[in-house]
Amino acid sequence: MVEAADDGGEAAVSDISESFEAVPRIQLEAWRWALDNRRKDGSLPSGKEIAAHFDRKDRWGRLIKQRGQQGRFG
């Protein structure tokens, strides 16, 4: 928590962690797409496949898959 003085001189409290935990919509969409497009055996698409579907680089797709498996997208 960070306290900062507002214009009225009173302390305003803001939770900085909220801004760090905000997930870009495209990442949520990519994770949902990956979940909706599981293979017949139940496994997720590769990071490369996720990235290709969203016209992104392979590294981005791997990151989405990793974060999703860690439960960071809710």
C-alpha positions in Angstrom: 0.0 0.0 0.0 1.2 3.5 -0.8 -0.1 6.6 0.8 -0.1 9.8 -1.2 -1.4 13.3 -0.4 -4.2 14.4 -2.6 -5.2 18.0 -3.5 -7.1 18.4 -0.2 -4.1 17.4 1.9 -5.7 14.2 3.0 -3.9 10.9 2.6 -5.2 8.8 -0.3 -4.4 5.1 -0.3 -3.8 3.2 -3.5 -2.8 -0.4 -3.9 0.0 -0.5 -6.4 -0.2 -4.3 -6.8 -3.5 -3.8 -8.7 -1.7 -2.1 -11.6 0.9 -4.9 -11.8 -1.7 -7.6 -11.7 -3.8 -6.1 -14.5 -3.7 -8.5 -17.5 -4.0 -7.1 -21.0 -7.2 -8.3 -22.7 -5.3 -9.9 -25.6 -3.5 -12.2 -23.2 -6.8 -13.3 -21.6 -8.3 -13.9 -25.1 -5.2 -16.0 -26.0 -5.5 -18.1 -22.9 -9.3 -18.6 -23.5 -8.5 -19.6 -27.1 -5.9 -22.1 -26.0 -8.4 -23.6 -23.5 -11.1 -23.8 -26.2 -8.7 -25.4 -28.7 -7.3 -28.3 -26.7 -6.1 -31.3 -28.7 -8.1 -34.5 -28.7 -5.9 -35.8 -25.9 -6.7 -32.8 -23.8 -3.4 -31.1 -24.0 -3.1 -27.4 -24.8 -1.8 -26.0 -28.1 1.9 -25.2 -28.2 3.1 -21.7 -27.5 4.0 -21.4 -31.1 0.4 -22.2 -32.2 -1.0 -19.7 -29.7 1.3 -17.1 -31.0 0.6 -17.8 -34.6 -3.2 -17.5 -34.1 -2.7 -14.0 -32.6 0.0 -13.0 -35.1 2.6 -12.7 -32.3 6.1 -14.1 -31.8 6.7 -17.6 -30.4 8.0 -16.3 -27.1 4.7 -14.5 -26.5 2.7 -17.7 -27.0 5.0 -19.6 -24.7 4.5 -16.9 -22.0 0.7 -17.1 -22.4 0.8 -20.8 -22.0 3.1 -20.7 -19.0 1.2 -18.0 -17.2 -2.1 -19.7 -17.9 -0.9 -23.0 -16.5 0.3 -21.1 -13.4 -3.3 -19.8 -12.9 -2.4 -16.1 -13.5 -5.5 -15.6 -15.7 -8.0 -16.5 -13.1 
